[in-house]
Amino acid sequence: MGQKAITIYTPSGSTAHIAAEDDAFIHRALLGGVSGILRSLTCAKVDDNTVRLSGGGVSNRGYILWIPDGTTLELTVDSGTAGQNRIDVVASEFVRGGGETADTHAIKIIKGTAVSGTPAAPAMTTSNLLNAGNVNRVALYYVTLSGTEITGITRVAQHLPTASDGAPDIYVQQSQPSAPQAGDLWIW
């Protein structure tokens, strides 16, 4: 198939023609083709074995997951080891389904390797998500453990733009705007 109409009328009783990958295409187009954090997703330490996420969501190649308003997601961090350091990753993991297998999309902890020196974050599995079984992980936050204590949480994913961020302005006036931005349109 060389083309596919997405936003068209489909009579009731017809087979649905919109799939998750169609919506993901639209989201990728609107978000500039990138993955990252939507709205104000935060990750906070609850204790040395728990982090809590709230206030937003994530786009993973256009596939959206969010934590509904007024709710939180708590993730368990495996205990650290005295004298060892580790970086775990809070990641969005999308696994492409197919046939009778549904897609899955979840935020989870990817455990790093404990070392006595400076730890490195585990590598993320990446994919274009074209075939059943393909996996794409997006690192959202690094959780640093020193010994048995969570000593830091660092955001590593970019915040994706909202409709009010960076949208061009249109000026209709007889003089040049005082602070135009790239992409703005000025009509006189």
C-alpha positions as CSV (number, residue, x, y, z in Angstrom):
1,M,0.0,0.0,0.0
2,G,1.6,3.3,-1.1
3,Q,-0.7,5.6,0.9
4,K,-3.2,5.5,3.7
5,A,-5.8,8.1,4.6
6,I,-6.1,8.5,8.3
7,T,-8.6,11.3,9.0
8,I,-11.5,10.2,6.9
9,Y,-15.1,9.3,7.6
10,T,-15.8,5.6,8.0
11,P,-19.4,4.5,7.9
12,S,-20.7,2.7,11.0
13,G,-20.4,-1.0,10.7
14,S,-17.2,-0.7,8.6
15,T,-14.0,-2.2,9.8
16,A,-11.9,0.3,11.7
17,H,-9.0,1.6,9.6
18,I,-7.0,3.5,12.3
19,A,-4.2,1.6,14.1
20,A,-1.8,2.6,16.9
21,E,1.0,3.2,14.4
22,D,-1.3,5.7,12.6
23,D,-1.6,7.7,15.8
24,A,2.1,7.4,16.5
25,F,2.8,8.8,13.0
26,I,0.7,11.9,13.8
27,H,2.4,12.3,17.2
28,R,5.9,12.0,15.7
29,A,5.0,14.6,13.1
30,L,3.7,17.0,15.7
31,L,6.5,16.4,18.2
32,G,9.3,16.7,15.6
33,G,10.0,13.0,15.4
34,V,11.5,12.7,18.8
35,S,10.8,10.8,22.0
36,G,10.8,12.4,25.5
37,I,8.8,13.7,28.4
38,L,5.3,15.2,28.0
39,R,4.1,17.9,30.3
40,S,5.7,18.0,33.7
41,L,6.5,14.3,34.4
42,T,8.6,14.1,37.6
43,C,10.5,11.4,39.3
44,A,11.1,11.7,43.0
45,K,12.7,9.5,45.6
46,V,10.3,7.9,48.1
47,D,12.9,5.8,49.9
48,D,16.1,4.0,49.0
49,N,14.1,1.3,47.1
50,T,11.2,3.3,45.6
51,V,10.8,6.2,43.1
52,R,7.5,7.9,42.3
53,L,6.5,9.4,38.9
54,S,3.6,11.8,38.4
55,G,2.4,14.8,36.4
56,G,2.8,13.8,32.8
57,G,3.7,11.2,30.3
58,V,6.1,10.1,27.6
59,S,6.3,9.7,23.9
60,N,8.3,6.7,22.7
61,R,8.6,7.1,18.9
62,G,5.1,8.7,19.0
63,Y,3.5,6.0,21.1
64,I,2.1,7.8,24.1
65,L,1.9,6.7,27.8
66,W,0.8,8.9,30.6
67,I,0.2,8.8,34.3
68,P,-3.4,10.1,34.7
69,D,-3.9,13.4,36.6
70,G,-4.2,12.8,40.3
71,T,-2.4,9.4,40.2
72,T,1.2,8.3,40.6
73,L,3.4,5.4,39.6
74,E,5.7,3.9,42.1
75,L,8.6,1.7,40.8
76,T,10.8,-0.5,42.9
77,V,14.6,0.0,42.8
78,D,16.6,-3.1,43.6
79,S,18.7,-2.6,46.8
80,G,22.2,-1.3,46.3
81,T,25.3,-3.0,47.7
82,A,27.6,-1.4,50.3
83,G,30.8,-0.1,48.8
84,Q,29.3,-0.3,45.2
85,N,27.9,2.3,42.9
86,R,25.2,1.9,40.3
87,I,23.0,3.9,37.9
88,D,19.6,2.5,37.1
89,V,17.4,4.0,34.3
90,V,13.8,4.9,34.6
91,A,12.7,4.1,31.0
92,S,9.8,4.0,28.7
93,E,9.7,0.5,27.1
94,F,7.5,-0.1,24.0
95,V,7.3,-3.7,22.6
96,R,5.6,-4.1,19.2
97,G,2.9,-6.7,19.1
98,G,1.5,-8.4,16.1
99,G,-1.1,-11.0,15.1
100,E,-2.9,-11.9,18.3
101,T,-0.2,-10.2,20.5
102,A,-1.0,-6.7,21.8
103,D,1.6,-4.0,21.9
104,T,2.9,-3.1,25.4
105,H,4.1,0.2,26.7
106,A,5.3,0.7,30.3
107,I,7.6,2.8,32.4
108,K,10.1,0.5,34.2
109,I,13.4,0.4,35.9
110,I,16.4,-0.9,33.9
111,K,19.0,-2.1,36.4
112,G,22.6,-1.0,35.9
113,T,25.8,-2.8,36.9
114,A,27.3,-2.2,40.3
115,V,30.9,-1.2,40.4
116,S,33.4,0.0,43.0
117,G,34.3,3.1,40.9
118,T,32.2,5.4,38.6
119,P,29.1,3.6,37.3
120,A,27.7,3.8,33.8
121,A,24.0,3.8,32.9
122,P,22.9,0.6,31.1
123,A,22.5,0.9,27.3
124,M,19.0,1.3,25.9
125,T,17.6,-1.1,23.3
126,T,16.5,0.9,20.3
127,S,14.3,0.0,17.3
128,N,12.1,1.6,14.6
129,L,9.3,-0.7,15.9
130,L,8.5,-2.0,12.4
131,N,8.1,-5.8,13.3
132,A,6.4,-7.8,16.0
133,G,8.7,-8.3,18.9
134,N,10.7,-5.1,18.3
135,V,11.6,-3.2,21.5
136,N,12.4,0.5,21.9
137,R,13.5,2.0,25.2
138,V,13.8,5.7,26.0
139,A,15.8,6.7,29.0
140,L,13.8,9.2,31.1
141,Y,15.7,9.5,34.4
142,Y,19.0,8.2,35.9
143,V,18.7,6.9,39.4
144,T,22.2,7.0,41.1
145,L,22.9,4.6,44.0
146,S,25.9,4.9,46.2
147,G,26.0,1.9,48.4
148,T,22.5,1.2,49.6
149,E,21.3,4.8,49.2
150,I,19.6,6.5,46.2
151,T,21.7,9.7,46.1
152,G,20.4,11.4,43.0
153,I,17.7,11.4,40.3
154,T,18.6,13.2,37.0
155,R,16.3,13.8,34.1
156,V,18.0,12.7,30.8
157,A,15.0,12.9,28.4
158,Q,14.1,16.1,26.8
159,H,10.8,17.9,27.6
160,L,8.8,17.8,24.4
161,P,7.1,21.0,23.3
162,T,3.5,21.9,24.2
163,A,1.2,23.7,21.8
164,S,2.2,27.0,23.5
165,D,6.0,26.3,23.3
166,G,7.6,27.6,20.2
167,A,4.5,27.9,18.1
168,P,4.9,30.8,15.7
169,D,3.0,34.0,16.3
170,I,1.1,35.8,13.5
171,Y,1.3,39.6,13.7
172,V,-1.2,41.7,11.8
173,Q,-0.2,45.3,12.3
174,Q,1.4,48.3,10.5
175,S,4.7,48.2,12.3
176,Q,7.3,45.6,12.7
177,P,6.8,43.5,15.9
178,S,9.1,44.4,18.8
179,A,10.2,40.9,19.5
180,P,9.6,38.5,16.6
181,Q,10.9,35.0,16.7
182,A,12.1,32.7,13.9
183,G,9.0,31.3,12.2
184,D,6.7,34.2,13.1
185,L,4.6,35.7,10.3
186,W,4.2,39.5,10.0
187,I,1.5,40.9,7.8
188,W,1.1,44.7,7.3
